[in-house]
């Protein structure tokens, strides 16, 4: 590993608005994504906004998985950060399917590149 952690930012578009607006569905999808990735879930917290939208996070032993949804735009922003051996691809595939996303874009970052971290 050349970094302390790997950070993946995913944007899902063309999503089903009712899926993104449903607190229970978003929570369930996020927990399933964490499980599918092989992460160890520590705790989670999600909140439904009025009139719509859900934000929340799954804290995993390896770091975190967070989401913010905009049902009115069919859009979800997902943040997956891991300092351990999890399969982010599998987790994101679960979310894409759960929300019915038609498109996905990603930005991947190394966090704490070891070449720049000094003891």
N, C-alpha and C positions, 0 to 999 in steps of 0.2 A: 504494500500500500504506500502510495506517495503522499497521502494526506491523512489528517486526523478524521475527516469525515467527508461524505459525499452528499451534496444538496441538489435535489431535483425539483424544479418548479415546473408544473404542468398546468396548461390552460385547456379546458374542455369547452368547445363551442357546439352549437346545434343540439344542446341537451333538452330533454323533456322537462318542461317547466314544473309540472306537478311533482316530479321526483326531487328536483332541487329545492322545492318549497316545503317538503315533508320532513320534519325533524327526525321522526323515527326511521325513515328510509335513508336519510343521509347518515345518521348515526350507525345504522346497521351496515351500510355499504362501507363506511370507513373502518369499522371493526373487522369486517370480512377482508378488506384490502390489507390491513395489518397482518391478519392471520395468514392470508395467501402468500404474503411476502416472507413469511417465516419469522416475523418480528415477535417480540415478547411484550404483550400489552401490560402496562402498569396501571393506567387509569385513563379515563376519558371525560370530556365535558363538551356539551354542545348547547347552542342557544338559537331559538327561532326569533327572528326579528319581525316586527309588525310594520308594514303590511306583509312583507315576504322576505325570504332569505334566511340562510342558516350559516352560522360560523361555529367552528369547533376544532378540537384537537384530540388526538389519541397520543398519549405519552407512552412511548415504548422504551424498553431497557436500552435500546440502541439509539434513541433520540426522540423524534416526533413525526407525526403525520397530521397536517392541518388543512382545513378547507374553509373557503368563503364562497357562498353561492349567490347568484343574481338570477332568480327564476325568470324575471321579466325580460331578461336578455338571453336566456338559455345558456348561461355562462357559469363555469365553476373554476376557481383558482385553487390549485392543490400544491402544498408544500410538503415534501418528503425529505427528511434529513436523517441520515444514518451514519453512525460511527462503527457499525458492525456489519456482519455478513447477512444482509437481507436482500431479497430479490425484488427490487423496486418495480421492475417490469411487470411481474405478476400482480403486484398490488395495484398498479395503475390500470392494468387491463380489467381488473374487477370494477374499478370506479368508472371507467369508460363505458363498460357494458351496463352497469347499474343506472347510469344517468342517460343512457342512449345517445352519447355524444357522437356527432358526425365527424368532428375534427379534433385534433389534439396538437398542441405545440409544446415544446419543452426547452428549458434552459438548464444546463447541468453545470454545477460548480464544484470545485474542490474547496473544502473548508480546512483551514490550517495546513496549507501545503508544508510538508516537513522540511523542504529546502529553505523556508522562510521562518520556521519556528526555531527559536533558540532556547536551550535549556536554562 
